[in-house]
């Protein structure tokens, strides 16, 4: 799992089956120092509470498809937690 | 499996139900020379503490198996605390 910063929202009216009601957010992956690294990704919000500006952790690939209910919907990144604090 | 070093922990109140009651550790991934090369956030299963060298499973299906589950949005888990590494 990786840290990320939510930087925006994505609105899509016409979506694949199973994605109704799923919120999509733009997430910028972060490194250990919480600096941006790589390109932003579009992630499904599996905690239903994440919003722009928040520090989150997310999973990719099959794990992302596991995060939503119903499972195995077509997503490749999913936010699975909102970070309160990283103690390093 | 990968070698890592626990460098901190991640506190999250709002998360996917899978992570309820599970400890999230911030781990540097180490190369064979012990140099940090990236990081991952892993679920602890062995009671690892900050500063310890650990074995990390960084593969979803294997990680789920450790928890006796076939589903769950997890990819990385700490599965051992390393006492020593000897290379020829």
Backbone of each chain as nested JSON, in Angstrom:
{
  "chains": [
    {"id": "A", "residues": [
      {"number": 1, "name": "UNK", "atoms": {"N": [0.837, -1.185, 0.0], "CA": [0.0, 0.0, 0.0], "C": [0.872, 1.235, 0.0]}},
      {"number": 2, "name": "UNK", "atoms": {"N": [0.351, 2.276, -0.559], "CA": [1.119, 3.486, -0.774], "C": [0.376, 4.69, -0.214]}},
      {"number": 3, "name": "UNK", "atoms": {"N": [1.133, 5.706, 0.131], "CA": [0.515, 6.955, 0.551], "C": [0.141, 7.779, -0.66]}},
      {"number": 4, "name": "UNK", "atoms": {"N": [-0.925, 8.549, -0.535], "CA": [-1.308, 9.433, -1.624], "C": [-2.05, 10.638, -1.086]}},
      {"number": 5, "name": "UNK", "atoms": {"N": [-2.085, 11.672, -1.894], "CA": [-2.819, 12.883, -1.539], "C": [-3.95, 13.049, -2.545]}},
      {"number": 6, "name": "UNK", "atoms": {"N": [-5.169, 13.183, -2.052], "CA": [-6.306, 13.396, -2.947], "C": [-6.228, 14.819, -3.478]}},
      {"number": 7, "name": "UNK", "atoms": {"N": [-6.209, 14.953, -4.792], "CA": [-6.064, 16.286, -5.378], "C": [-7.285, 16.704, -6.188]}},
      {"number": 8, "name": "UNK", "atoms": {"N": [-8.242, 15.819, -6.359], "CA": [-9.41, 16.22, -7.132], "C": [-10.445, 15.123, -7.195]}},
      {"number": 9, "name": "UNK", "atoms": {"N": [-11.539, 15.432, -7.845], "CA": [-12.614, 14.453, -8.009], "C": [-12.877, 14.237, -9.492]}},
      {"number": 10, "name": "UNK", "atoms": {"N": [-13.42, 13.077, -9.797], "CA": [-13.781, 12.755, -11.17], "C": [-15.26, 12.402, -11.178]}},
      {"number": 11, "name": "UNK", "atoms": {"N": [-15.993, 13.023, -12.064], "CA": [-17.418, 12.731, -12.181], "C": [-17.656, 12.013, -13.497]}},
      {"number": 12, "name": "UNK", "atoms": {"N": [-18.286, 10.861, -13.428], "CA": [-18.647, 10.116, -14.633], "C": [-20.084, 9.64, -14.479]}},
      {"number": 13, "name": "UNK", "atoms": {"N": [-20.917, 9.999, -15.422], "CA": [-22.326, 9.594, -15.334], "C": [-22.512, 8.196, -15.897]}},
      {"number": 14, "name": "UNK", "atoms": {"N": [-21.89, 7.952, -17.028], "CA": [-22.036, 6.642, -17.665], "C": [-20.838, 5.79, -17.252]}},
      {"number": 15, "name": "UNK", "atoms": {"N": [-21.132, 4.739, -16.497], "CA": [-20.056, 3.908, -15.967], "C": [-20.359, 2.444, -16.217]}},
      {"number": 16, "name": "UNK", "atoms": {"N": [-19.325, 1.637, -16.087], "CA": [-19.468, 0.201, -16.235], "C": [-20.356, -0.359, -15.12]}},
      {"number": 17, "name": "UNK", "atoms": {"N": [-20.95, -1.5, -15.383], "CA": [-21.832, -2.137, -14.403], "C": [-21.051, -2.428, -13.113]}},
      {"number": 18, "name": "UNK", "atoms": {"N": [-21.65, -2.138, -11.989], "CA": [-20.98, -2.36, -10.708], "C": [-20.345, -1.113, -10.148]}},
      {"number": 19, "name": "UNK", "atoms": {"N": [-20.21, -0.09, -10.968], "CA": [-19.564, 1.134, -10.509], "C": [-20.564, 2.218, -10.127]}},
      {"number": 20, "name": "UNK", "atoms": {"N": [-21.857, 1.881, -10.131], "CA": [-22.859, 2.873, -9.749], "C": [-22.622, 3.277, -8.288]}},
      {"number": 21, "name": "UNK", "atoms": {"N": [-22.598, 4.569, -8.047], "CA": [-22.426, 5.048, -6.672], "C": [-20.993, 5.076, -6.191]}},
      {"number": 22, "name": "UNK", "atoms": {"N": [-20.068, 4.618, -7.008], "CA": [-18.657, 4.646, -6.604], "C": [-18.078, 6.018, -6.932]}},
      {"number": 23, "name": "UNK", "atoms": {"N": [-17.401, 6.591, -5.939], "CA": [-16.804, 7.913, -6.127], "C": [-15.362, 7.748, -6.604]}},
      {"number": 24, "name": "UNK", "atoms": {"N": [-15.012, 8.529, -7.607], "CA": [-13.639, 8.475, -8.111], "C": [-12.89, 9.75, -7.744]}},
      {"number": 25, "name": "UNK", "atoms": {"N": [-11.662, 9.582, -7.299], "CA": [-10.848, 10.711, -6.876], "C": [-9.498, 10.675, -7.588]}},
      {"number": 26, "name": "UNK", "atoms": {"N": [-8.947, 11.863, -7.795], "CA": [-7.604, 11.955, -8.348], "C": [-6.622, 11.859, -7.177]}},
      {"number": 27, "name": "UNK", "atoms": {"N": [-5.701, 10.916, -7.241], "CA": [-4.76, 10.699, -6.139], "C": [-3.331, 10.815, -6.65]}},
      {"number": 28, "name": "UNK", "atoms": {"N": [-2.572, 11.682, -5.997], "CA": [-1.155, 11.823, -6.324], "C": [-0.337, 10.924, -5.392]}},
      {"number": 29, "name": "UNK", "atoms": {"N": [0.332, 9.886, -5.926], "CA": [1.182, 9.048, -5.068], "C": [2.297, 9.871, -4.434]}},
      {"number": 30, "name": "UNK", "atoms": {"N": [2.657, 9.513, -3.192], "CA": [3.675, 10.249, -2.44], "C": [4.812, 9.314, -2.046]}},
      {"number": 31, "name": "UNK", "atoms": {"N": [5.995, 9.911, -1.851], "CA": [7.109, 9.132, -1.328], "C": [7.132, 9.229, 0.202]}},
      {"number": 32, "name": "UNK", "atoms": {"N": [8.205, 8.719, 0.794], "CA": [8.273, 8.672, 2.261], "C": [8.197, 10.066, 2.877]}},
      {"number": 33, "name": "UNK", "atoms": {"N": [8.771, 11.042, 2.169], "CA": [8.758, 12.416, 2.673], "C": [7.444, 13.136, 2.338]}},
      {"number": 34, "name": "UNK", "atoms": {"N": [6.51, 12.373, 1.801], "CA": [5.207, 12.878, 1.38], "C": [5.327, 13.92, 0.28]}},
      {"number": 35, "name": "UNK", "atoms": {"N": [6.34, 13.749, -0.569], "CA": [6.461, 14.568, -1.766], "C": [5.856, 13.792, -2.936]}},
      {"number": 36, "name": "UNK", "atoms": {"N": [5.281, 14.51, -3.916], "CA": [4.685, 13.82, -5.061], "C": [5.726, 12.994, -5.81]}},
      {"number": 37, "name": "UNK", "atoms": {"N": [5.339, 11.809, -6.216], "CA": [6.222, 10.972, -7.023], "C": [5.364, 10.262, -8.073]}},
      {"number": 38, "name": "UNK", "atoms": {"N": [5.766, 10.353, -9.319], "CA": [5.011, 9.725, -10.394], "C": [3.774, 10.517, -10.769]}},
      {"number": 39, "name": "UNK", "atoms": {"N": [2.989, 9.911, -11.632], "CA": [1.805, 10.592, -12.16], "C": [0.577, 10.282, -11.295]}},
      {"number": 40, "name": "UNK", "atoms": {"N": [-0.358, 11.228, -11.238], "CA": [-1.585, 10.968, -10.471], "C": [-2.374, 9.805, -11.067]}},
      {"number": 41, "name": "UNK", "atoms": {"N": [-3.13, 9.134, -10.213], "CA": [-3.992, 8.042, -10.656], "C": [-5.432, 8.356, -10.271]}},
      {"number": 42, "name": "UNK", "atoms": {"N": [-6.36, 7.685, -10.933], "CA": [-7.769, 7.806, -10.562], "C": [-8.108, 6.594, -9.697]}},
      {"number": 43, "name": "UNK", "atoms": {"N": [-8.534, 6.861, -8.476], "CA": [-8.799, 5.77, -7.535], "C": [-10.256, 5.799, -7.096]}},
      {"number": 44, "name": "UNK", "atoms": {"N": [-10.828, 4.616, -6.935], "CA": [-12.162, 4.509, -6.362], "C": [-12.062, 4.725, -4.859]}},
      {"number": 45, "name": "UNK", "atoms": {"N": [-13.072, 5.364, -4.284], "CA": [-13.052, 5.646, -2.849], "C": [-13.768, 4.523, -2.106]}},
      {"number": 46, "name": "UNK", "atoms": {"N": [-12.999, 3.588, -1.549], "CA": [-13.585, 2.435, -0.867], "C": [-13.938, 2.729, 0.585]}},
      {"number": 47, "name": "UNK", "atoms": {"N": [-13.618, 3.936, 1.075], "CA": [-14.031, 4.292, 2.448], "C": [-15.215, 5.266, 2.423]}},
      {"number": 48, "name": "UNK", "atoms": {"N": [-15.576, 5.709, 1.23], "CA": [-16.746, 6.573, 1.011], "C": [-16.67, 7.907, 1.751]}},
      {"number": 49, "name": "UNK", "atoms": {"N": [-15.529, 8.269, 2.268], "CA": [-15.423, 9.501, 3.049], "C": [-14.242, 10.359, 2.653]}},
      {"number": 50, "name": "UNK", "atoms": {"N": [-13.423, 9.9, 1.745], "CA": [-12.23, 10.667, 1.378], "C": [-12.617, 11.86, 0.515]}},
      {"number": 51, "name": "UNK", "atoms": {"N": [-11.827, 12.922, 0.619], "CA": [-12.096, 14.111, -0.176], "C": [-10.807, 14.82, -0.514]}},
      {"number": 52, "name": "UNK", "atoms": {"N": [-10.895, 15.81, -1.389], "CA": [-9.698, 16.535, -1.815], "C": [-8.915, 17.105, -0.636]}},
      {"number": 53, "name": "UNK", "atoms": {"N": [-7.598, 17.004, -0.711], "CA": [-6.704, 17.521, 0.317], "C": [-6.278, 16.483, 1.331]}},
      {"number": 54, "name": "UNK", "atoms": {"N": [-6.998, 15.355, 1.384], "CA": [-6.71, 14.382, 2.439], "C": [-5.556, 13.456, 2.074]}},
      {"number": 55, "name": "UNK", "atoms": {"N": [-4.834, 13.061, 3.125], "CA": [-3.769, 12.068, 2.993], "C": [-4.411, 10.692, 3.15]}},
      {"number": 56, "name": "UNK", "atoms": {"N": [-4.177, 9.827, 2.19], "CA": [-4.835, 8.517, 2.191], "C": [-3.814, 7.426, 1.914]}},
      {"number": 57, "name": "UNK", "atoms": {"N": [-4.198, 6.178, 2.128], "CA": [-3.417, 5.081, 1.577], "C": [-4.299, 4.286, 0.639]}},
      {"number": 58, "name": "UNK", "atoms": {"N": [-3.647, 3.769, -0.408], "CA": [-4.431, 3.119, -1.447], "C": [-3.75, 1.849, -1.926]}},
      {"number": 59, "name": "UNK", "atoms": {"N": [-4.551, 0.995, -2.537], "CA": [-4.039, -0.242, -3.117], "C": [-4.283, -0.206, -4.616]}},
      {"number": 60, "name": "UNK", "atoms": {"N": [-3.58, -1.067, -5.326], "CA": [-3.708, -1.108, -6.773], "C": [-4.052, -2.525, -7.234]}},
      {"number": 61, "name": "UNK", "atoms": {"N": [-4.303, -2.652, -8.491], "CA": [-4.551, -3.917, -9.198], "C": [-5.667, -4.746, -8.54]}},
      {"number": 62, "name": "UNK", "atoms": {"N": [-5.425, -6.046, -8.383], "CA": [-6.5, -6.914, -7.899], "C": [-7.006, -6.5, -6.521]}},
      {"number": 63, "name": "UNK", "atoms": {"N": [-6.087, -6.003, -5.691], "CA": [-6.476, -5.596, -4.345], "C": [-7.492, -4.458, -4.405]}},
      {"number": 64, "name": "UNK", "atoms": {"N": [-7.367, -3.609, -5.408], "CA": [-8.321, -2.516, -5.561], "C": [-9.708, -3.065, -5.882]}},
      {"number": 65, "name": "UNK", "atoms": {"N": [-9.748, -4.084, -6.727], "CA": [-11.03, -4.688, -7.079], "C": [-11.655, -5.409, -5.891]}},
      {"number": 66, "name": "UNK", "atoms": {"N": [-10.813, -5.814, -4.919], "CA": [-11.306, -6.481, -3.704], "C": [-11.93, -5.49, -2.725]}},
      {"number": 67, "name": "UNK", "atoms": {"N": [-11.583, -4.216, -2.879], "CA": [-11.923, -3.237, -1.836], "C": [-13.388, -2.817, -1.882]}},
      {"number": 68, "name": "UNK", "atoms": {"N": [-13.994, -2.886, -3.026], "CA": [-15.351, -2.364, -3.157], "C": [-16.388, -3.454, -2.948]}},
      {"number": 69, "name": "UNK", "atoms": {"N": [-17.608, -3.021, -2.693], "CA": [-18.728, -3.934, -2.567], "C": [-19.757, -3.527, -3.609]}},
      {"number": 70, "name": "UNK", "atoms": {"N": [-20.126, -4.314, -4.574], "CA": [-19.681, -5.682, -4.831], "C": [-18.215, -5.762, -5.252]}},
      {"number": 71, "name": "UNK", "atoms": {"N": [-17.625, -6.931, -5.006], "CA": [-16.226, -7.132, -5.348], "C": [-16.045, -7.324, -6.852]}},
      {"number": 72, "name": "UNK", "atoms": {"N": [-14.82, -7.164, -7.232], "CA": [-14.399, -7.404, -8.612], "C": [-15.154, -6.571, -9.636]}},
      {"number": 73, "name": "UNK", "atoms": {"N": [-15.238, -5.298, -9.308], "CA": [-15.699, -4.351, -10.303], "C": [-14.454, -3.762, -10.978]}},
      {"number": 74, "name": "UNK", "atoms": {"N": [-14.608, -3.201, -12.174], "CA": [-13.421, -2.776, -12.915], "C": [-12.784, -1.485, -12.4]}},
      {"number": 75, "name": "UNK", "atoms": {"N": [-11.972, -1.611, -11.355], "CA": [-11.153, -0.488, -10.884], "C": [-9.716, -0.992, -10.738]}},
      {"number": 76, "name": "UNK", "atoms": {"N": [-8.753, -0.101, -10.868], "CA": [-7.36, -0.535, -10.698], "C": [-6.625, 0.191, -9.573]}},
      {"number": 77, "name": "UNK", "atoms": {"N": [-7.278, 1.167, -8.947], "CA": [-6.735, 1.745, -7.717], "C": [-7.911, 2.006, -6.786]}},
      {"number": 78, "name": "UNK", "atoms": {"N": [-7.711, 1.801, -5.504], "CA": [-8.78, 2.084, -4.549], "C": [-8.189, 2.631, -3.258]}},
      {"number": 79, "name": "UNK", "atoms": {"N": [-8.831, 3.677, -2.747], "CA": [-8.446, 4.241, -1.452], "C": [-9.048, 3.356, -0.37]}},
      {"number": 80, "name": "UNK", "atoms": {"N": [-8.208, 2.842, 0.545], "CA": [-8.715, 1.942, 1.587], "C": [-8.586, 2.53, 2.987]}},
      {"number": 81, "name": "UNK", "atoms": {"N": [-8.026, 3.736, 3.106], "CA": [-7.971, 4.349, 4.425], "C": [-7.569, 5.808, 4.35]}},
      {"number": 82, "name": "UNK", "atoms": {"N": [-8.082, 6.574, 5.315], "CA": [-7.68, 7.973, 5.449], "C": [-6.661, 8.05, 6.569]}},
      {"number": 83, "name": "UNK", "atoms": {"N": [-5.516, 8.665, 6.3], "CA": [-4.424, 8.693, 7.262], "C": [-4.638, 9.842, 8.246]}},
      {"number": 84, "name": "UNK", "atoms": {"N": [-4.629, 9.51, 9.546], "CA": [-4.662, 10.55, 10.577], "C": [-3.251, 11.059, 10.82]}},
      {"number": 85, "name": "UNK", "atoms": {"N": [-2.322, 10.128, 10.888], "CA": [-0.965, 10.489, 11.263], "C": [0.002, 9.42, 10.766]}},
      {"number": 86, "name": "UNK", "atoms": {"N": [1.14, 9.86, 10.257], "CA": [2.23, 8.936, 9.944], "C": [3.346, 9.263, 10.923]}},
      {"number": 87, "name": "UNK", "atoms": {"N": [3.71, 8.283, 11.756], "CA": [4.776, 8.52, 12.742], "C": [6.03, 7.813, 12.265]}},
      {"number": 88, "name": "UNK", "atoms": {"N": [7.006, 8.592, 11.82], "CA": [8.245, 8.013, 11.304], "C": [9.41, 8.453, 12.188]}}
    ]},
    {"id": "B", "residues": [
      {"number": 1, "name": "UNK", "atoms": {"N": [9.325, -12.687, -1.29], "CA": [9.318, -11.85, -0.093], "C": [10.405, -10.794, -0.192]}},
      {"number": 2, "name": "UNK", "atoms": {"N": [10.219, -9.76, 0.545], "CA": [11.184, -8.666, 0.536], "C": [11.711, -8.413, 1.945]}},
      {"number": 3, "name": "UNK", "atoms": {"N": [12.875, -7.796, 1.978], "CA": [13.453, -7.391, 3.255], "C": [13.089, -5.93, 3.461]}},
      {"number": 4, "name": "UNK", "atoms": {"N": [12.671, -5.597, 4.672], "CA": [12.331, -4.203, 4.95], "C": [12.765, -3.803, 6.34]}},
      {"number": 5, "name": "UNK", "atoms": {"N": [12.634, -2.527, 6.602], "CA": [12.886, -2.048, 7.959], "C": [11.696, -1.192, 8.378]}},
      {"number": 6, "name": "UNK", "atoms": {"N": [11.144, -1.497, 9.532], "CA": [10.005, -0.727, 10.023], "C": [10.501, 0.664, 10.412]}},
      {"number": 7, "name": "UNK", "atoms": {"N": [9.953, 1.679, 9.766], "CA": [10.419, 3.029, 10.088], "C": [9.349, 3.858, 10.786]}},
      {"number": 8, "name": "UNK", "atoms": {"N": [8.165, 3.308, 10.939], "CA": [7.139, 4.064, 11.643], "C": [5.809, 3.356, 11.539]}},
      {"number": 9, "name": "UNK", "atoms": {"N": [4.781, 4.014, 12.028], "CA": [3.459, 3.429, 11.835], "C": [2.471, 4.461, 11.318]}},
      {"number": 10, "name": "UNK", "atoms": {"N": [1.387, 3.937, 10.796], "CA": [0.377, 4.773, 10.158], "C": [-0.902, 4.651, 10.964]}},
      {"number": 11, "name": "UNK", "atoms": {"N": [-1.431, 5.781, 11.376], "CA": [-2.663, 5.792, 12.166], "C": [-3.816, 6.17, 11.257]}},
      {"number": 12, "name": "UNK", "atoms": {"N": [-4.846, 5.351, 11.272], "CA": [-5.995, 5.603, 10.408], "C": [-7.267, 5.196, 11.134]}},
      {"number": 13, "name": "UNK", "atoms": {"N": [-8.181, 6.131, 11.273], "CA": [-9.453, 5.831, 11.939], "C": [-10.497, 5.394, 10.931]}},
      {"number": 14, "name": "UNK", "atoms": {"N": [-10.541, 6.135, 9.831], "CA": [-11.515, 5.812, 8.793], "C": [-10.811, 4.94, 7.765]}},
      {"number": 15, "name": "UNK", "atoms": {"N": [-11.214, 3.685, 7.735], "CA": [-10.56, 2.785, 6.789], "C": [-11.519, 1.7, 6.327]}},
      {"number": 16, "name": "UNK", "atoms": {"N": [-11.059, 0.92, 5.392], "CA": [-11.828, -0.24, 4.94], "C": [-11.955, -1.204, 6.12]}},
      {"number": 17, "name": "UNK", "atoms": {"N": [-13.119, -1.856, 6.29], "CA": [-13.318, -2.727, 7.455], "C": [-12.235, -3.796, 7.615]}},
      {"number": 18, "name": "UNK", "atoms": {"N": [-11.614, -4.187, 6.542], "CA": [-10.553, -5.197, 6.632], "C": [-9.461, -4.759, 7.604]}},
      {"number": 19, "name": "UNK", "atoms": {"N": [-9.196, -3.451, 7.661], "CA": [-8.063, -2.959, 8.437], "C": [-8.429, -2.632, 9.887]}},
      {"number": 20, "name": "UNK", "atoms": {"N": [-9.684, -2.867, 10.265], "CA": [-10.079, -2.6, 11.651], "C": [-9.25, -3.456, 12.6]}},
      {"number": 21, "name": "UNK", "atoms": {"N": [-8.614, -2.816, 13.559], "CA": [-7.852, -3.543, 14.564], "C": [-6.522, -4.085, 14.091]}},
      {"number": 22, "name": "UNK", "atoms": {"N": [-6.11, -3.716, 12.894], "CA": [-4.827, -4.205, 12.39], "C": [-3.809, -3.063, 12.415]}},
      {"number": 23, "name": "UNK", "atoms": {"N": [-2.583, -3.422, 12.744], "CA": [-1.52, -2.422, 12.836], "C": [-0.884, -2.211, 11.462]}},
      {"number": 24, "name": "UNK", "atoms": {"N": [-0.848, -0.963, 11.057], "CA": [-0.218, -0.62, 9.781], "C": [1.172, -0.062, 10.053]}},
      {"number": 25, "name": "UNK", "atoms": {"N": [2.174, -0.671, 9.464], "CA": [3.54, -0.225, 9.679], "C": [4.101, 0.374, 8.394]}},
      {"number": 26, "name": "UNK", "atoms": {"N": [4.797, 1.473, 8.558], "CA": [5.467, 2.115, 7.427], "C": [6.853, 1.467, 7.308]}},
      {"number": 27, "name": "UNK", "atoms": {"N": [7.117, 0.8, 6.213], "CA": [8.357, 0.024, 6.074], "C": [9.165, 0.503, 4.879]}},
      {"number": 28, "name": "UNK", "atoms": {"N": [10.452, 0.745, 5.119], "CA": [11.367, 0.952, 3.998], "C": [11.681, -0.413, 3.407]}},
      {"number": 29, "name": "UNK", "atoms": {"N": [11.622, -0.517, 2.081], "CA": [12.068, -1.743, 1.414], "C": [13.587, -1.634, 1.265]}},
      {"number": 30, "name": "UNK", "atoms": {"N": [14.293, -2.68, 1.647], "CA": [15.755, -2.643, 1.579], "C": [16.254, -3.52, 0.435]}},
      {"number": 31, "name": "UNK", "atoms": {"N": [17.355, -3.084, -0.184], "CA": [18.001, -3.978, -1.14], "C": [18.942, -4.904, -0.369]}},
      {"number": 32, "name": "UNK", "atoms": {"N": [19.644, -5.776, -1.089], "CA": [20.433, -6.812, -0.409], "C": [21.593, -6.211, 0.39]}},
      {"number": 33, "name": "UNK", "atoms": {"N": [21.963, -4.971, 0.077], "CA": [23.02, -4.302, 0.835], "C": [22.47, -3.514, 2.023]}},
      {"number": 34, "name": "UNK", "atoms": {"N": [21.182, -3.592, 2.21], "CA": [20.576, -2.892, 3.337], "C": [20.239, -1.444, 3.05]}},
      {"number": 35, "name": "UNK", "atoms": {"N": [20.334, -1.047, 1.785], "CA": [20.02, 0.34, 1.435], "C": [18.514, 0.459, 1.149]}},
      {"number": 36, "name": "UNK", "atoms": {"N": [17.882, 1.525, 1.649], "CA": [16.456, 1.704, 1.373], "C": [16.199, 1.936, -0.117]}},
      {"number": 37, "name": "UNK", "atoms": {"N": [15.161, 1.303, -0.608], "CA": [14.795, 1.468, -2.015], "C": [13.282, 1.413, -2.098]}},
      {"number": 38, "name": "UNK", "atoms": {"N": [12.662, 2.535, -1.79], "CA": [11.207, 2.609, -1.814], "C": [10.609, 2.217, -0.471]}},
      {"number": 39, "name": "UNK", "atoms": {"N": [9.281, 2.239, -0.411], "CA": [8.609, 1.911, 0.847], "C": [7.309, 1.191, 0.554]}},
      {"number": 40, "name": "UNK", "atoms": {"N": [6.754, 0.608, 1.586], "CA": [5.398, 0.092, 1.491], "C": [4.734, 0.225, 2.865]}},
      {"number": 41, "name": "UNK", "atoms": {"N": [3.434, 0.255, 2.863], "CA": [2.69, 0.223, 4.122], "C": [2.173, -1.202, 4.26]}},
      {"number": 42, "name": "UNK", "atoms": {"N": [2.589, -1.879, 5.337], "CA": [2.283, -3.294, 5.493], "C": [1.523, -3.533, 6.786]}},
      {"number": 43, "name": "UNK", "atoms": {"N": [0.667, -4.554, 6.764], "CA": [-0.062, -4.947, 7.966], "C": [0.835, -5.869, 8.785]}},
      {"number": 44, "name": "UNK", "atoms": {"N": [0.97, -5.56, 10.066], "CA": [1.844, -6.345, 10.931], "C": [1.126, -7.598, 11.424]}},
      {"number": 45, "name": "UNK", "atoms": {"N": [1.822, -8.755, 11.355], "CA": [1.24, -9.992, 11.89], "C": [2.126, -10.615, 12.963]}},
      {"number": 46, "name": "UNK", "atoms": {"N": [3.262, -10.019, 13.241], "CA": [4.219, -10.655, 14.156], "C": [4.615, -9.765, 15.334]}},
      {"number": 47, "name": "UNK", "atoms": {"N": [4.069, -8.575, 15.421], "CA": [4.436, -7.676, 16.513], "C": [5.766, -6.989, 16.3]}},
      {"number": 48, "name": "UNK", "atoms": {"N": [6.044, -6.607, 15.08], "CA": [7.307, -5.932, 14.777], "C": [7.288, -4.508, 15.325]}},
      {"number": 49, "name": "UNK", "atoms": {"N": [8.47, -4.036, 15.729], "CA": [8.578, -2.689, 16.266], "C": [9.402, -1.8, 15.35]}},
      {"number": 50, "name": "UNK", "atoms": {"N": [9.335, -0.517, 15.633], "CA": [10.07, 0.45, 14.818], "C": [11.572, 0.176, 14.926]}},
      {"number": 51, "name": "UNK", "atoms": {"N": [12.235, 0.182, 13.773], "CA": [13.676, -0.039, 13.725], "C": [14.068, -1.46, 13.391]}},
      {"number": 52, "name": "UNK", "atoms": {"N": [13.101, -2.397, 13.464], "CA": [13.444, -3.802, 13.229], "C": [13.452, -4.141, 11.74]}},
      {"number": 53, "name": "UNK", "atoms": {"N": [14.379, -5.047, 11.393], "CA": [14.403, -5.592, 10.039], "C": [13.362, -6.691, 9.946]}},
      {"number": 54, "name": "UNK", "atoms": {"N": [12.591, -6.683, 8.894], "CA": [11.459, -7.61, 8.8], "C": [11.375, -8.248, 7.42]}},
      {"number": 55, "name": "UNK", "atoms": {"N": [10.648, -9.346, 7.376], "CA": [10.303, -9.993, 6.117], "C": [8.918, -9.515, 5.716]}},
      {"number": 56, "name": "UNK", "atoms": {"N": [8.798, -9.083, 4.487], "CA": [7.529, -8.547, 4.014], "C": [7.046, -9.366, 2.82]}},
      {"number": 57, "name": "UNK", "atoms": {"N": [5.828, -9.823, 2.906], "CA": [5.182, -10.413, 1.726], "C": [4.527, -9.277, 0.98]}},
      {"number": 58, "name": "UNK", "atoms": {"N": [4.89, -9.119, -0.264], "CA": [4.343, -8.019, -1.064], "C": [3.575, -8.609, -2.237]}},
      {"number": 59, "name": "UNK", "atoms": {"N": [2.629, -9.432, -1.907], "CA": [1.813, -10.092, -2.938], "C": [0.463, -10.377, -2.305]}},
      {"number": 60, "name": "UNK", "atoms": {"N": [-0.594, -9.97, -2.978], "CA": [-1.911, -9.958, -2.359], "C": [-2.444, -11.3, -1.913]}},
      {"number": 61, "name": "UNK", "atoms": {"N": [-2.414, -12.304, -2.789], "CA": [-3.037, -13.584, -2.446], "C": [-2.323, -14.244, -1.268]}},
      {"number": 62, "name": "UNK", "atoms": {"N": [-1.007, -14.167, -1.262], "CA": [-0.246, -14.727, -0.141], "C": [-0.561, -13.982, 1.148]}},
      {"number": 63, "name": "UNK", "atoms": {"N": [-0.68, -12.674, 1.054], "CA": [-0.973, -11.875, 2.241], "C": [-2.354, -12.224, 2.795]}},
      {"number": 64, "name": "UNK", "atoms": {"N": [-3.326, -12.39, 1.917], "CA": [-4.678, -12.749, 2.374], "C": [-4.661, -14.11, 3.054]}},
      {"number": 65, "name": "UNK", "atoms": {"N": [-3.851, -15.022, 2.514], "CA": [-3.759, -16.363, 3.076], "C": [-3.297, -16.328, 4.535]}},
      {"number": 66, "name": "UNK", "atoms": {"N": [-2.418, -15.406, 4.86], "CA": [-1.907, -15.291, 6.223], "C": [-3.045, -14.983, 7.194]}},
      {"number": 67, "name": "UNK", "atoms": {"N": [-3.998, -14.227, 6.716], "CA": [-5.134, -13.88, 7.565], "C": [-6.254, -14.911, 7.442]}},
      {"number": 68, "name": "UNK", "atoms": {"N": [-6.008, -15.971, 6.683], "CA": [-7.009, -17.012, 6.503], "C": [-8.202, -16.551, 5.704]}},
      {"number": 69, "name": "UNK", "atoms": {"N": [-7.986, -15.618, 4.82], "CA": [-9.076, -15.049, 4.04], "C": [-8.817, -15.251, 2.549]}},
      {"number": 70, "name": "UNK", "atoms": {"N": [-9.892, -15.248, 1.805], "CA": [-9.72, -15.293, 0.356], "C": [-10.033, -13.942, -0.271]}},
      {"number": 71, "name": "UNK", "atoms": {"N": [-10.613, -13.046, 0.528], "CA": [-10.881, -11.713, 0.011], "C": [-10.316, -10.677, 0.975]}},
      {"number": 72, "name": "UNK", "atoms": {"N": [-10.147, -9.479, 0.478], "CA": [-9.629, -8.392, 1.311], "C": [-8.634, -7.568, 0.522]}},
      {"number": 73, "name": "UNK", "atoms": {"N": [-8.722, -6.237, 0.669], "CA": [-7.891, -5.357, -0.158], "C": [-6.489, -5.177, 0.427]}},
      {"number": 74, "name": "UNK", "atoms": {"N": [-5.782, -6.251, 0.623], "CA": [-4.45, -6.151, 1.22], "C": [-3.415, -6.693, 0.25]}},
      {"number": 75, "name": "UNK", "atoms": {"N": [-2.251, -6.097, 0.277], "CA": [-1.171, -6.564, -0.577], "C": [0.078, -6.895, 0.238]}},
      {"number": 76, "name": "UNK", "atoms": {"N": [0.403, -6.06, 1.219], "CA": [1.675, -6.237, 1.92], "C": [1.439, -6.595, 3.385]}},
      {"number": 77, "name": "UNK", "atoms": {"N": [2.186, -7.573, 3.884], "CA": [2.098, -7.961, 5.287], "C": [3.493, -8.29, 5.808]}},
      {"number": 78, "name": "UNK", "atoms": {"N": [3.73, -7.914, 7.053], "CA": [4.979, -8.282, 7.719], "C": [4.796, -9.682, 8.272]}},
      {"number": 79, "name": "UNK", "atoms": {"N": [5.676, -10.597, 7.873], "CA": [5.497, -12.001, 8.27], "C": [6.668, -12.547, 9.081]}},
      {"number": 80, "name": "UNK", "atoms": {"N": [7.674, -11.731, 9.338], "CA": [8.78, -12.231, 10.144], "C": [9.698, -11.111, 10.584]}},
      {"number": 81, "name": "UNK", "atoms": {"N": [10.39, -11.343, 11.682], "CA": [11.396, -10.393, 12.147], "C": [12.758, -11.03, 11.895]}},
      {"number": 82, "name": "UNK", "atoms": {"N": [13.613, -10.312, 11.184], "CA": [14.899, -10.88, 10.764], "C": [15.92, -10.742, 11.892]}},
      {"number": 83, "name": "UNK", "atoms": {"N": [16.545, -11.879, 12.247], "CA": [17.625, -11.842, 13.232], "C": [18.94, -11.499, 12.558]}},
      {"number": 84, "name": "UNK", "atoms": {"N": [19.235, -12.178, 11.469], "CA": [20.489, -11.904, 10.767], "C": [20.397, -12.355, 9.337]}},
      {"number": 85, "name": "UNK", "atoms": {"N": [21.216, -11.772, 8.502], "CA": [21.299, -12.155, 7.101], "C": [22.77, -12.446, 6.798]}},
      {"number": 86, "name": "UNK", "atoms": {"N": [23.041, -13.616, 6.28], "CA": [24.407, -13.958, 5.876], "C": [24.435, -14.15, 4.381]}},
      {"number": 87, "name": "UNK", "atoms": {"N": [25.32, -13.464, 3.719], "CA": [25.484, -13.688, 2.28], "C": [26.915, -14.12, 2.013]}},
      {"number": 88, "name": "UNK", "atoms": {"N": [27.056, -14.97, 1.009], "CA": [28.383, -15.478, 0.665], "C": [29.044, -14.508, -0.298]}}
    ]}
  ]
}
